Amino acid sequence: MAVTIKDVEHIAKLAKLRFSEEEKVKFTEKFNDILAFIEKMNELDTSKVEPLSHVIELDNVFREDVVKPSLPTEDALKNAPAKTERFFKVPKVIDK
């Protein structure tokens, strides 16, 4: 199945894009190159390859939840541009 300029125009319309005639020709060639590559891949024998959900096998790595001392409030506020007592002071961003 080859992609035509009419197909590229249809895809552009669906994506709400406008292309020049030169770009339409260029995209037609690129889409046909992609389809040719897929056809080439279809020639491969994959009968002995197990399907994957991810390209890389993923394993969850769990660690123990260990309580550690946190940063003291004074140290956390040391470089704050604005603070009040023990809290960071930030500009109001939500109106009522």
C-alpha positions as CSV (number, residue, x, y, z in Angstrom):
1,M,0.0,0.0,0.0
2,A,1.5,3.3,-1.1
3,V,0.8,6.7,0.4
4,T,-0.4,9.3,-2.1
5,I,-0.4,13.1,-2.0
6,K,-4.2,12.8,-1.4
7,D,-3.5,10.7,1.7
8,V,-1.1,13.3,3.0
9,E,-3.7,16.0,2.4
10,H,-6.2,14.0,4.3
11,I,-3.8,13.4,7.2
12,A,-3.0,17.1,7.2
13,K,-6.7,18.0,7.3
14,L,-7.3,15.7,10.2
15,A,-4.3,17.2,12.1
16,K,-5.4,20.7,11.1
17,L,-2.1,21.4,9.4
18,R,-1.3,23.1,6.1
19,F,1.5,22.0,3.9
20,S,3.0,23.5,0.7
21,E,3.0,21.3,-2.4
22,E,6.7,20.7,-1.9
23,E,6.1,19.5,1.7
24,K,3.3,17.2,0.6
25,V,5.6,15.5,-1.9
26,K,8.3,15.3,0.8
27,F,5.9,13.7,3.3
28,T,4.6,11.3,0.7
29,E,8.1,10.0,0.2
30,K,8.8,9.8,3.9
31,F,5.6,7.9,4.6
32,N,6.3,5.5,1.8
33,D,9.9,5.0,3.2
34,I,8.4,4.1,6.6
35,L,5.9,1.7,5.0
36,A,8.7,0.1,3.0
37,F,10.7,-0.4,6.2
38,I,7.7,-2.0,7.9
39,E,7.3,-4.3,5.0
40,K,10.9,-5.3,5.3
41,M,10.4,-6.0,9.0
42,N,7.4,-8.2,8.2
43,E,9.7,-10.5,6.2
44,L,11.5,-11.5,9.4
45,D,10.6,-14.8,11.1
46,T,9.5,-13.9,14.6
47,S,7.8,-17.2,15.4
48,K,10.3,-18.0,18.1
49,V,10.3,-14.5,19.7
50,E,8.1,-14.1,22.7
51,P,5.9,-11.0,22.8
52,L,6.9,-8.2,25.2
53,S,5.0,-5.5,26.9
54,H,8.2,-3.4,27.1
55,V,11.4,-3.4,25.1
56,I,13.4,-3.7,28.3
57,E,12.5,-6.1,31.0
58,L,11.4,-4.2,34.1
59,D,11.6,-5.5,37.7
60,N,10.3,-3.5,40.6
61,V,13.1,-2.9,43.1
62,F,11.7,-2.5,46.6
63,R,13.6,-1.3,49.6
64,E,12.7,-1.3,53.2
65,D,11.0,1.8,54.5
66,V,13.4,3.2,57.0
67,V,12.7,6.3,59.1
68,K,15.6,8.7,59.0
69,P,16.0,12.1,60.7
70,S,14.9,14.9,58.4
71,L,16.5,18.3,57.8
72,P,16.1,20.6,60.8
73,T,13.6,23.5,60.2
74,E,16.2,26.1,60.7
75,D,18.5,24.6,58.0
76,A,15.6,24.2,55.6
77,L,14.6,27.9,56.0
78,K,18.2,29.2,55.9
79,N,18.1,30.1,52.2
80,A,14.4,30.8,51.8
81,P,13.8,34.2,50.2
82,A,10.8,34.8,52.5
83,K,9.8,33.1,55.8
84,T,7.6,33.5,58.8
85,E,8.6,31.8,62.0
86,R,8.9,28.1,61.0
87,F,7.3,28.3,57.5
88,F,8.1,29.3,54.0
89,K,6.3,32.4,52.9
90,V,5.0,32.2,49.3
91,P,2.8,34.5,47.2
92,K,-0.9,33.8,47.2
93,V,-1.9,32.0,43.9
94,I,-5.5,31.0,44.6
95,D,-8.3,33.6,44.6
96,K,-11.6,33.0,46.4
